[in-house]
Amino acid sequence: MVAHLSEILSNSEKLLDFVINAGYGVKGLSDMGIQELPKQYIQPVEERITASTVLTDDSIPMIDATNWDDPKVADQICKAAQKWGVFQVINHGIPIEVLDNIKETNHRFFNLPAEEKKKYRKENSVSSNVRYGTSFTPEAEKTLGWRDYLSLIHVSDDEAASSWPTSCRDEALDYLKRCDTVIRKILKLLMGGLNIVKEIDEEKEELLMDSKKINFIYYPKCPNPELSVGVERHSDISTITLLLQDDVGGLYVKKLDKNIWVHIPPINGALIINIGDALQIMSNDKYKSVEHCVIANGSKNRVSVAIFLHPKPTSIIGPLQQVLENGEKPIYKNFFYSDYTNIFFNKGHDGKDTLIEFAKI
């Protein structure tokens, strides 16, 4: 085993074949007990989070949603979307045991043998809506992130039944259904902050949440965490993202008015909501998508579960008409959402460059 490990680590081609093609992921490297981070995962100094770049005397908003109809809840959510682009929600109505179960489900999938997980790689999966992978876009990245993931796009329950891994299918579908009420309430309140006060009808649903994707993400313990990251800095391209993290910690967001990072502490039962690029564009910059990253951990494995809400691929997105009614000038052009996603998923993470370079007028 030691000789085999040494051979893998000394040959870049064999390393990537082991991690990517053979389906072991970075979890496979971690499980083999490597003592030194492979060079492919060593981040440039400027991309690492250090004590000098972290703000410790501020924290993101924590919103108690015991009463969703309380005007204070709407006000807090909309202000958080403007000032931070991210907030945590407690007392949202999803039982703790449901949240604990989906985290356990995450561990169960990634503890499967590599041969089983390999079936869901892009080249092997029976559906383009099911993908197991590592890092973000390995073929386009200069340095790789220390994480593995399983991505499941929900088209229908029947499609999921025929293509999603049996080890997590039922739990993932149940979790999506449980979160749907929370998602709709948050989107309705955010639309209210843009003077769009109607219920989310079919047209708005296509624009705000036509596509739902659930990602199971696994960050194995890392031999040199100070040299690596779990996922590089980026903003999501969604309208909103709903994230559940475990108790390990490591998620950082960039404060909008400062070039500095703030840690999002794990809070039992809390859900993290962050604004994505699509909603920043629709709101004409009233709401801000948040740049975020995950640091690596040297002593514990970490998991998170994300639900991404996307516009319909054929939707034309741009500043909403209601936002521009008072003569406000559009900051962004109108374009097919699929054009935006194609750019985003064909390059490495680069902060908010896609938003700035592609979408702005």
SELUM-676966 format. One line per field, with one value per residue (C-alpha): residue number from 0; residue in three letters; x, y negated, z negated. Coordinates in steps of 0.5 Angstrom, whole numbers, plus 500, padded with zeros to 3 digits. Layout:
N
num <- [NUM, ...];
residuo <- [ALA, ...];
px <- [X, ...];
py <- [Y, ...];
pz <- [Z, ...];
! end
This chain:
361
num <- [0, 1, 2, 3, 4, 5, 6, 7, 8, 9, 10, 11, 12, 13, 14, 15, 16, 17, 18, 19, 20, 21, 22, 23, 24, 25, 26, 27, 28, 29, 30, 31, 32, 33, 34, 35, 36, 37, 38, 39, 40, 41, 42, 43, 44, 45, 46, 47, 48, 49, 50, 51, 52, 53, 54, 55, 56, 57, 58, 59, 60, 61, 62, 63, 64, 65, 66, 67, 68, 69, 70, 71, 72, 73, 74, 75, 76, 77, 78, 79, 80, 81, 82, 83, 84, 85, 86, 87, 88, 89, 90, 91, 92, 93, 94, 95, 96, 97, 98, 99, 100, 101, 102, 103, 104, 105, 106, 107, 108, 109, 110, 111, 112, 113, 114, 115, 116, 117, 118, 119, 120, 121, 122, 123, 124, 125, 126, 127, 128, 129, 130, 131, 132, 133, 134, 135, 136, 137, 138, 139, 140, 141, 142, 143, 144, 145, 146, 147, 148, 149, 150, 151, 152, 153, 154, 155, 156, 157, 158, 159, 160, 161, 162, 163, 164, 165, 166, 167, 168, 169, 170, 171, 172, 173, 174, 175, 176, 177, 178, 179, 180, 181, 182, 183, 184, 185, 186, 187, 188, 189, 190, 191, 192, 193, 194, 195, 196, 197, 198, 199, 200, 201, 202, 203, 204, 205, 206, 207, 208, 209, 210, 211, 212, 213, 214, 215, 216, 217, 218, 219, 220, 221, 222, 223, 224, 225, 226, 227, 228, 229, 230, 231, 232, 233, 234, 235, 236, 237, 238, 239, 240, 241, 242, 243, 244, 245, 246, 247, 248, 249, 250, 251, 252, 253, 254, 255, 256, 257, 258, 259, 260, 261, 262, 263, 264, 265, 266, 267, 268, 269, 270, 271, 272, 273, 274, 275, 276, 277, 278, 279, 280, 281, 282, 283, 284, 285, 286, 287, 288, 289, 290, 291, 292, 293, 294, 295, 296, 297, 298, 299, 300, 301, 302, 303, 304, 305, 306, 307, 308, 309, 310, 311, 312, 313, 314, 315, 316, 317, 318, 319, 320, 321, 322, 323, 324, 325, 326, 327, 328, 329, 330, 331, 332, 333, 334, 335, 336, 337, 338, 339, 340, 341, 342, 343, 344, 345, 346, 347, 348, 349, 350, 351, 352, 353, 354, 355, 356, 357, 358, 359, 360];
residuo <- [MET, VAL, ALA, HIS, LEU, SER, GLU, ILE, LEU, SER, ASN, SER, GLU, LYS, LEU, LEU, ASP, PHE, VAL, ILE, ASN, ALA, GLY, TYR, GLY, VAL, LYS, GLY, LEU, SER, ASP, MET, GLY, ILE, GLN, GLU, LEU, PRO, LYS, GLN, TYR, ILE, GLN, PRO, VAL, GLU, GLU, ARG, ILE, THR, ALA, SER, THR, VAL, LEU, THR, ASP, ASP, SER, ILE, PRO, MET, ILE, ASP, ALA, THR, ASN, TRP, ASP, ASP, PRO, LYS, VAL, ALA, ASP, GLN, ILE, CYS, LYS, ALA, ALA, GLN, LYS, TRP, GLY, VAL, PHE, GLN, VAL, ILE, ASN, HIS, GLY, ILE, PRO, ILE, GLU, VAL, LEU, ASP, ASN, ILE, LYS, GLU, THR, ASN, HIS, ARG, PHE, PHE, ASN, LEU, PRO, ALA, GLU, GLU, LYS, LYS, LYS, TYR, ARG, LYS, GLU, ASN, SER, VAL, SER, SER, ASN, VAL, ARG, TYR, GLY, THR, SER, PHE, THR, PRO, GLU, ALA, GLU, LYS, THR, LEU, GLY, TRP, ARG, ASP, TYR, LEU, SER, LEU, ILE, HIS, VAL, SER, ASP, ASP, GLU, ALA, ALA, SER, SER, TRP, PRO, THR, SER, CYS, ARG, ASP, GLU, ALA, LEU, ASP, TYR, LEU, LYS, ARG, CYS, ASP, THR, VAL, ILE, ARG, LYS, ILE, LEU, LYS, LEU, LEU, MET, GLY, GLY, LEU, ASN, ILE, VAL, LYS, GLU, ILE, ASP, GLU, GLU, LYS, GLU, GLU, LEU, LEU, MET, ASP, SER, LYS, LYS, ILE, ASN, PHE, ILE, TYR, TYR, PRO, LYS, CYS, PRO, ASN, PRO, GLU, LEU, SER, VAL, GLY, VAL, GLU, ARG, HIS, SER, ASP, ILE, SER, THR, ILE, THR, LEU, LEU, LEU, GLN, ASP, ASP, VAL, GLY, GLY, LEU, TYR, VAL, LYS, LYS, LEU, ASP, LYS, ASN, ILE, TRP, VAL, HIS, ILE, PRO, PRO, ILE, ASN, GLY, ALA, LEU, ILE, ILE, ASN, ILE, GLY, ASP, ALA, LEU, GLN, ILE, MET, SER, ASN, ASP, LYS, TYR, LYS, SER, VAL, GLU, HIS, CYS, VAL, ILE, ALA, ASN, GLY, SER, LYS, ASN, ARG, VAL, SER, VAL, ALA, ILE, PHE, LEU, HIS, PRO, LYS, PRO, THR, SER, ILE, ILE, GLY, PRO, LEU, GLN, GLN, VAL, LEU, GLU, ASN, GLY, GLU, LYS, PRO, ILE, TYR, LYS, ASN, PHE, PHE, TYR, SER, ASP, TYR, THR, ASN, ILE, PHE, PHE, ASN, LYS, GLY, HIS, ASP, GLY, LYS, ASP, THR, LEU, ILE, GLU, PHE, ALA, LYS, ILE];
px <- [500, 506, 509, 503, 501, 508, 507, 501, 504, 510, 506, 501, 498, 497, 495, 489, 487, 486, 482, 478, 478, 478, 473, 477, 476, 481, 477, 481, 488, 486, 484, 490, 494, 498, 502, 504, 499, 500, 502, 496, 492, 497, 494, 497, 499, 494, 488, 489, 485, 490, 489, 490, 485, 479, 475, 473, 469, 463, 458, 452, 445, 441, 434, 429, 423, 418, 413, 414, 409, 412, 414, 420, 422, 421, 425, 431, 431, 431, 436, 441, 441, 443, 448, 451, 448, 448, 444, 442, 435, 433, 426, 424, 420, 424, 425, 433, 432, 431, 437, 441, 439, 441, 448, 448, 446, 452, 457, 453, 454, 462, 463, 461, 467, 470, 467, 460, 461, 465, 458, 456, 462, 460, 463, 459, 452, 446, 443, 446, 442, 447, 454, 459, 466, 472, 474, 470, 472, 479, 480, 480, 483, 490, 490, 485, 480, 480, 473, 469, 461, 455, 450, 443, 438, 431, 427, 421, 421, 420, 427, 430, 427, 431, 437, 439, 444, 439, 444, 441, 435, 429, 433, 435, 428, 425, 429, 428, 420, 422, 425, 421, 416, 422, 425, 418, 417, 424, 423, 416, 419, 425, 421, 416, 423, 423, 416, 413, 408, 404, 405, 410, 406, 408, 412, 415, 417, 420, 425, 426, 426, 425, 431, 433, 439, 442, 449, 452, 459, 465, 471, 476, 481, 487, 495, 497, 490, 494, 496, 489, 482, 476, 473, 476, 472, 466, 459, 454, 450, 443, 437, 439, 442, 440, 446, 446, 453, 455, 459, 466, 466, 470, 465, 467, 464, 467, 464, 461, 464, 471, 476, 476, 473, 468, 467, 460, 460, 456, 449, 445, 439, 440, 440, 444, 441, 446, 444, 446, 448, 442, 438, 443, 442, 434, 435, 439, 444, 439, 441, 448, 451, 456, 463, 465, 470, 471, 478, 481, 481, 487, 483, 476, 472, 467, 460, 455, 448, 447, 440, 441, 435, 436, 432, 429, 435, 431, 429, 432, 434, 436, 434, 426, 421, 418, 425, 426, 419, 422, 427, 433, 438, 439, 446, 446, 444, 439, 441, 439, 441, 444, 449, 451, 451, 455, 461, 461, 461, 467, 472, 475, 472, 474, 471, 465, 469, 463, 458, 463, 465, 459, 453, 454, 453];
py <- [500, 495, 496, 496, 489, 487, 488, 484, 478, 478, 478, 473, 477, 483, 478, 475, 482, 484, 478, 477, 483, 489, 485, 485, 477, 473, 477, 483, 480, 477, 485, 487, 483, 478, 474, 468, 464, 466, 460, 460, 458, 452, 445, 439, 435, 430, 435, 437, 435, 432, 429, 422, 423, 425, 420, 423, 417, 418, 423, 424, 424, 429, 429, 432, 434, 437, 432, 432, 427, 422, 416, 415, 422, 419, 413, 417, 422, 416, 412, 418, 419, 412, 411, 418, 422, 428, 430, 435, 437, 441, 444, 444, 450, 456, 461, 462, 470, 468, 464, 469, 475, 471, 470, 477, 479, 475, 479, 485, 484, 482, 488, 492, 496, 492, 497, 495, 488, 488, 490, 483, 480, 475, 481, 486, 483, 486, 479, 472, 470, 474, 473, 475, 471, 467, 460, 456, 456, 460, 459, 452, 450, 448, 451, 456, 456, 461, 463, 468, 468, 471, 466, 468, 464, 465, 466, 470, 476, 481, 479, 479, 486, 488, 485, 482, 487, 491, 490, 482, 482, 482, 478, 473, 472, 472, 466, 462, 463, 461, 455, 452, 448, 445, 443, 440, 436, 433, 432, 428, 424, 422, 420, 416, 412, 411, 408, 415, 417, 422, 430, 433, 435, 440, 434, 432, 439, 441, 435, 436, 443, 447, 451, 455, 458, 461, 462, 467, 464, 468, 464, 470, 468, 465, 466, 459, 455, 448, 449, 451, 449, 454, 449, 443, 436, 435, 433, 438, 437, 438, 434, 436, 442, 446, 449, 454, 455, 459, 457, 457, 450, 447, 443, 436, 430, 424, 417, 413, 407, 409, 414, 418, 425, 427, 434, 437, 441, 447, 447, 453, 453, 446, 446, 441, 437, 434, 429, 431, 428, 429, 425, 419, 418, 418, 414, 409, 409, 408, 415, 417, 424, 426, 429, 435, 440, 446, 447, 454, 458, 462, 466, 467, 469, 464, 465, 460, 460, 455, 453, 449, 445, 443, 440, 444, 445, 441, 435, 429, 425, 418, 413, 414, 409, 407, 405, 400, 397, 391, 389, 393, 394, 402, 404, 411, 413, 418, 425, 432, 436, 442, 437, 435, 442, 445, 439, 441, 448, 448, 445, 445, 441, 433, 430, 425, 424, 428, 423, 417, 419, 422, 419, 412, 407];
pz <- [500, 498, 505, 509, 505, 506, 514, 514, 511, 515, 522, 523, 529, 524, 518, 523, 525, 518, 516, 522, 526, 521, 517, 511, 510, 505, 500, 502, 501, 494, 493, 495, 490, 494, 490, 495, 500, 507, 511, 515, 509, 506, 507, 509, 503, 505, 505, 498, 492, 486, 479, 483, 488, 483, 479, 472, 469, 474, 475, 481, 479, 475, 477, 472, 477, 472, 475, 482, 483, 478, 482, 478, 481, 488, 486, 483, 489, 494, 491, 490, 497, 499, 494, 493, 499, 494, 487, 482, 481, 475, 472, 480, 479, 481, 476, 473, 474, 482, 482, 478, 483, 489, 486, 484, 491, 494, 490, 493, 500, 499, 495, 501, 505, 510, 516, 513, 513, 520, 523, 523, 526, 532, 537, 533, 531, 534, 533, 534, 528, 524, 523, 518, 518, 515, 514, 519, 526, 526, 533, 533, 526, 524, 517, 515, 509, 503, 504, 507, 509, 511, 516, 517, 521, 520, 526, 523, 518, 523, 526, 520, 518, 524, 524, 517, 512, 508, 502, 502, 507, 502, 497, 502, 505, 498, 496, 502, 501, 493, 496, 501, 496, 493, 500, 503, 496, 497, 504, 503, 498, 502, 508, 503, 502, 510, 509, 512, 507, 511, 510, 514, 520, 525, 529, 523, 521, 528, 527, 519, 518, 524, 523, 517, 515, 509, 508, 503, 501, 497, 495, 492, 487, 491, 489, 490, 489, 489, 496, 499, 499, 500, 505, 508, 507, 512, 512, 514, 520, 517, 515, 508, 505, 498, 495, 489, 486, 480, 474, 476, 479, 485, 489, 490, 494, 496, 493, 498, 496, 495, 498, 492, 490, 484, 481, 481, 475, 475, 471, 470, 473, 477, 485, 489, 495, 499, 505, 512, 518, 522, 516, 516, 523, 523, 517, 521, 515, 509, 507, 507, 509, 504, 505, 501, 500, 495, 492, 491, 484, 482, 476, 478, 484, 486, 490, 492, 497, 501, 505, 511, 514, 521, 527, 533, 537, 543, 539, 541, 534, 533, 528, 527, 530, 523, 520, 526, 526, 522, 528, 525, 530, 531, 529, 533, 540, 542, 544, 544, 537, 540, 543, 536, 534, 540, 538, 531, 531, 536, 532, 525, 520, 520, 515, 518, 525, 529, 526, 528, 534, 538, 535, 534, 539];
! end
